[in-house]
Amino acid sequence: MRNTFKILFYLKKNAPLKNGRIPVMARVTLCGQRVQLSTHLNVEQDAWCPAAGQVAGRGRAAEETNRQLADIRYRLEQCYRTLFLSGVPVTPTMVKEAYLGISQARNRIVEFFRRHNEEFRRMVGVSRSMATYNKYRCVCQHLERYIAQTYRRDDLAFSQLDKAFVTGFHAYIVQKCSHKKNTAWVYMIALKHVLMLARSKGYLTSDPFAGYKLHSEFVNRNYLSEEEITRIMQLELPAGGWQLVRDAFLFSCFTGLSYVDLCGLTRRHIQQEGSHAWIGLTRRKTGTEVCVRLFAVPLAILERYLPAGNDDPIFRLPGNGWCNKRLEQITAAAGISKRVTFHTARHTFATTITLSQGVAIETISKLLGHKNIRTTQIYAVITHSTLDGEMNRLSERIDTLYPQAAVAELRK
């Protein structure tokens, strides 16, 4: 397709200066895409000629302004020619950044990914989570190593990204990095998001993921049975870190709170309504409101750890990895062979504590703070005790509809 490169100067009439003069803007258009930039010039509105894109008249001030506009046009055209002759697909944003002296390293995937992560890091604790930041950081590191090993380069221009690049990176994180299918799926979704951002800014002219299907794999979520919960509760543990991790884990089993929300739990989140205590907070991950009633077990744990200050954390937990290692030792001591992490507590709350006791899936979704009930359905598997109970109730109804006399006829 033929390139249609154009430069237009126009007045920004909706933003007049205090002295009444109007700023002059430049618009760069290329193949239907366009971008604006300031010329840092301003004129009297009546002196501007829109058709010519310059100041009318032959006064000294008009001639000087028109000379500066011609210089800007020339430099923009030079930037476009330089980029065009380099052989890379050119966008208006690239022309603008070249004119402004912004490094062309911005047009490379690893450099762009790093800047994305830096911006994301500044929002951690405000509207972003540290766990998500760590995910993007990990994907960026894998991307650097993949490009170094496959292309023998430290970075790649966006123009070099295609479906083969996407396919190769996917194979790399599965085969070379030994990540499981769902981990690779999460990483590829993160890469796709960053490339979509790059495309929205004009760095990418096509979508390397077009036609590339990403699928997750269903995984059975571990959860603890009533008997296993009891074994952990009755386990004698040394005071200190062991007891803290066990008690915080059990608290999560009976409330459904995630590790990060448990770490941020304070006295202010505990509310008393009549004779009952409730937890009311906003989930860090989804921003949804959660309200969970405290039963006897979590209340007993709460009494042991409740701090004096309203803003002090109730559970001063170490890192999630350290807690999971302690949980492995605790569950092994309790004779539990299945793999248990802190997140297993949320699965346990969704199954053993709520679903198995007849709580509706819609209610469980609210208690867990999910935005979509389909997320809850992943957690809420049908336990054997639930299935057995449902079948017993169904058997009673069926036996009523078809009495033994009718069954006896069939046996003749």
N, C-alpha and C positions, 0 to 999 in steps of 0.2 A: 504494500500500500504506500502511495506517495505521501511524504511528510508535508504537512501544511503548517509551516512555522510562521507565526504572526506576532507582532508586538503592537499594542495599543496603549496610548496614553489617555487618561480620562481624569475627571475631577471627582473627588470623594465629597459630594455635596452634603451628605448626611453627617459630616464631622467637621464643620467649619472651625477655624482657629478663633481665638479671642479677638484678634484684630480684624476679623471678617474675611480674611483671605481663605482660599480653599486649597487643601492639599492635593498634589498631583500624584496619581497612582499609575503604575505600569502593569499591563496584563499580558502575560505570555501564553499563547495558545498553540498547541501542537497536537495534531490528529484528534481534535475534539476535546482534548483535556486542556485545562487552563489553571493558572496560578497567578496570584496578585502579589505585588511588592511595592513598597513605598519608594518614591524617588527622592524624598526629603526636600522637595521643592513645593512652593505654594504660590498661587497667583490670585489676582482679582477675577471674580467669576465673569464679569462683563468683558474682560480682555481675552477670554479663552475661546478658541475656535475648535469646536468638537470634530468637524470634518477633517481638519488638518492635523489634529492632535498636538497643537502647539499654541503659543500666545500670538494673537494677531497684532499687527502694527510693526513699526520699524524703530521704536525707541531703544535707547541703550539697554534698559532693564529687560525689555522683551527679547532683544537679540541675545542677551546673556543667558536668559532662561532657555531659549530655543537651542542655543549651543550646548548647554548642559544636557538637555533632553536628547539631542543628537548623539552626544557622547555616551549616554546610557544605552541608547539603541544599539550603537556600534559594539559596545562591550557585551551586551546580551547576545548579539548575533555571533560574536567571536566565541563566546562560551558554548553556544549551540554547535557551531562548526567543529570546535575541538572535540566535543563529546561525540558528534556524529561520525567524525573520522576515526575515532577510537574503536568503532565497530560494535559498541554496546547499544541496545535499544534506549533511546533518549526519551525522557519525560520532562514536562514543564518544571517539575520540582527539582530535577537534576540541574536544569539550566539556572534556576533561581539560586540554588545552593552554590553552584560554580561561580556565579556573579557575586554572591556575598562572601566568597572565599571560604566556604565551608568545605572541609576535607571530603574527597570522594570516598574515603574509607567508610563514610556513613552509608554508602551504597553497597556495602558488603554484609553478608548474613551474620557472621560472628560478631562483628562490631555493632551491628544493629541490635542483636540479641543481648549483648552486654549492656548497651544503653537502656534497653527495655527493662533489664533486671535491676539496674541502678535506680530507675524511676520507680519500679515496683517496691524496692527495698525501702524507699523513703515513705511509702504509704503503709508499711507493716505496722500494725497496732492502731491504724486509723480506719482504713477500709480494706486492708489486705492482711492475710495471715502469714506467719513465718513458715508454716509447712508448705504453702503454695509457693512462696519465694524460693525455698530450698528445692522444690521440684523444678522450677525454671532454671535455677542455677545448675542443677545436675544435668538437665537436658543440654544446656549450653556447653558444659564441659565435655559431654559425650560428642557433641557436634564438632567441637574443636579437634578432638582426637580422631574422629571419623574423617574429617577433611584432611588432616595431616597424613593419615595412613593411606587413604584412598587416592587423594589428588596431589599429595606431596606439596601442599600449600598451607599457609597459616590462615587463609580466609578465601572465600569465593564471592565473586560479584553476583548480585541477584540475577543478572542476565544468564548466568550459567546454571541456574537451578531449573530442573525439569523433573519429570516423573521418575527417571532413572535415579536421580539424586535421592528422591523420597524413598523409593524402593530399596536402594542401597543402605540408607540410614536405618530403615526399619529392620533390615536383615542384620545390620551391624549390632544394634542394641539387643537383638535376640540371640544371635550366634556368638558374637565376640564378647559381649558384656554379660551374657548368660542371664538376661532378665526374662521373667515369665511373660506369658502372652498379655495378661492384663496390665502389667507394669509397662510393657512396650506400648500398649494401646494408650495409656495415660500420657506417656512421653510424646507419642506422635500427635496426640490432640494438642499438647502444649506447643509443639513445633508448628502445627497448622495455625494455631491462634496467632503466633508471632508473625508468620508469613502473611496472614490476613491483615495484620496491622501494617506491615511493610507495603502491601498492595494498596491499602487505603491512603498511604502517604505518597504514592506514586513511584516507589522504588521497584515494584514488580509490575510487569505489564500483563502477566498471565498467572493462572493458579496452578502450581505444580501438583496440587492434590486433586485436580479435576479428574473424576473417574476413578480415584483411588479409594477403595472401600476399607474402612477401619471397623473392626469388630472386637468386642470384649468377650470373655469366656465366663460362663456361669460357674461360680465357685460356692460350694457349700460352706456357710458360715458356722464356725464353732460356737457353741454355747454350753453353759453348764446346766446340769440337771439339778433338781431340788436336793437330791442326795449329795451331789458333789459340792453344792454351795454349803450345805451343812458341815461337810468334812473340812472345808476351808475355814469356816467359822469356829469350829472346835479345835483347830490346830494350835498347839502351843508353840509360840514363836518368841525369840529374844526381843527385848524392848528396843526401840529405835527404828531404823529404816525398814526392817522386816515387817514389824507391826503396822507401820505407817502405810506401806504399799498394800498390805493385805486389807487393811481397814478402808483405805481409799477405793480399792478395787471393789470391795463388797458394797460400799456406798454407791458406787456407779451401777452395780448390778441391780440395786433397788430403786434407783432414780433415773437411770438411762443417760446420765451426764457423760459427755466425752472427756478425755484427758485434759484438753485445753480449757474447757469450761470448768472442770473440777479445780484446776490450778488457779483460776480467777475467782473462785467462790469465796464470798465474804459474808459477814453477819448481815450486811445490808440486803443480801439476796434472800434471807430467811424471813418469812412473813408469818405472823400469827393471825389466824382468822377463827375466832371462837375458841374451841378446844383443839383445833388442828393446826399444825405447822406446815407451811408450803415453801417451796423454792420457786422464786420468780426471777428469771433472767433472760437476757438476749443471747442467743447462740452466736459464738464468735465466727463460726464457719458460714452460716446462712443468714444471720441477722434476724432470724425469726424469734418471736417471743415463746418462752417455755414456762409452763407452770405445773409443778409436780408436787403431789402431797407426800409428806414424809411419814412413813410407817414406823413401827417399833424398832426394827433393825437399824435403819439409817439415823433415827433419832438417838439411839444409844451410842452410835459412832460419833455423832455430832457433839454430844455432851462431852466426849473425851477430848475433842480437838478444838472446840469453840474458843477463839481468841478473845482478848479483852477489847481490842480496838475494832471499830466497825469496818474499817478498810483493810484490816490485816487478812491475809489469805488463811483460810481454815486448814487447808492441806498444803503444807510446804513440801511439795514433791520435787525430787530431782528430775533429770531428763527422762523423757519417755522411754528411750532405749535402756537406761539403767533400771527403770521400773519393770520393764518387760523381762529383763534378765532375772530380777528378783522373783517375778511371778512364775517363771519356769521352775525355779528352785522350790517355791512354795507349793505349787501344784504337784510337783514330783514328790514332795514330802507328804502330801495328802493322798498319794496313790492315784493321781489323775494323769493318764498317759497322753491325752490330747494336747495339741499346741494351744496355749492360752496366752493372749496379749491383753493389754489394757482395753483394747477395743472389743474384746470378747464380752466385756461387761455390758456393752450396749446390745449385743446380740442376745445375751442372757435376759436382759430386761424385756426385750421385744418378744421373746419366746416363752421362757419358763415363768417369768414374773407376771406377764400380762396376757399374751395370746393363749397360753395354756389354761389360764384362769377365766377365759371367756370374754376378755376385753375386746371390743370391736376394733378392727384394723384402723378405722378412721380416728379413734381415740388414741391409739398407739402412735399414729403419725403425728398427732398434736403433741403428745408427751415427748417424743423424740426430737421435735422441732424440724421436721422435714417439710420442704416446700411442695414436694410431689409425693403422692401416696404410693407411686410405683417404687420409690426408694424404700419405703417401709416394707413393701411386699418382698423385697430381697432379704431383709432381716427376718421377717416373720415366717419361718418355716413351720410346717405342721408337725408337732412332736408326736411320738407314738402314744403318749397318754391322752393327748387331745383327740387323736384319731380313734383310739379305743373308746373314749367317752362318747364321741359322736356316733359311733357304730352301735353302742349299747342303747342310746336314746332312739336311734332310728329303728333298731330291732324291736323295741317296745311298741313303737307306733305301727310297724308293719304287722307284728303279731296281733295287734288289736284289730287291724283291718281284715286280717285273714286268720280267723280263730283255728284252734287245734282240730276241730271237727272237719274243717275243710281240708286241712293238711292230711288228716287220717285217710280221707277218701283217696288221695293221691297215692297212698302207700298200698292200697289194695291191689 
